[in-house]
Amino acid sequence: MKTKFITISLLLALNFSAQATLYTYSGGDAVIPDNNTIGLAESLSVSGLNVSISAATLIFTLAGGSGTDLAGYLRLGNLSGSPSYSLTSLVQADPTISSSGVLFTVDVSSFFSGYNPNDTWTLFFADTVSGDTTTLNGGWSLDITAVPEPVNVALAIFGVALLGTGVARWRSSSTPAASRTRTTDISIHR
């Protein structure tokens, strides 16, 4: 009985899997305004995921122009203190972006790990030097894996254990008293 209970409890506890979802902003090609610090900002809303990011990957393609002209970031939320990941050094490392496009795949897991992904995500680029035009080709996507908070998992495990203990006690109390007690007849013969 105890073995079955422990096995079932472990299976239920391990059943709390991570949710992985690919969110895509498919706004088509968008021109990053040349020599304009206001730049281009594209947002997408994420909802329905567990509350803690364990992995996140940003994917986008830039075409034309010069990477050294660009500044950019990925931001979670719309408040002034919202976390944002700078993409500036990444895009500036590619001085000439080909007209056919350069695919960027950025693992942002370590930066956004532990944050709640259910919010607005914004991808921003500004071209700060005049002379050529860069395009964000085909939108962008964000692949997020989120897990439940450890506190919720611990509470679920505790709840299963408490339920199992209650069931075990109920089963032992529903057994008739006569079958639970042993009687020994001692006869003394002289």
Buried (B, 14 or more C-beta within 10 A) or exposed (E): EEEEBEEEBEEBBEEBEBBEEEBEBEBEEBEBBBEEEEBBBBEBEBEEBBBBBBBBBBBBBBBBBBBBBBBBBBBBBEEEEBBBBEBBEBBBEBEEBEEEBBEBEBEBBEBBEEBBBBBBBBBBBBBBEEEBBBBBBBBBBBBBBBBBEEEBBEEBBEEBBEEBEEEEEEEEEEEEEEEEEEEEEEEEEE
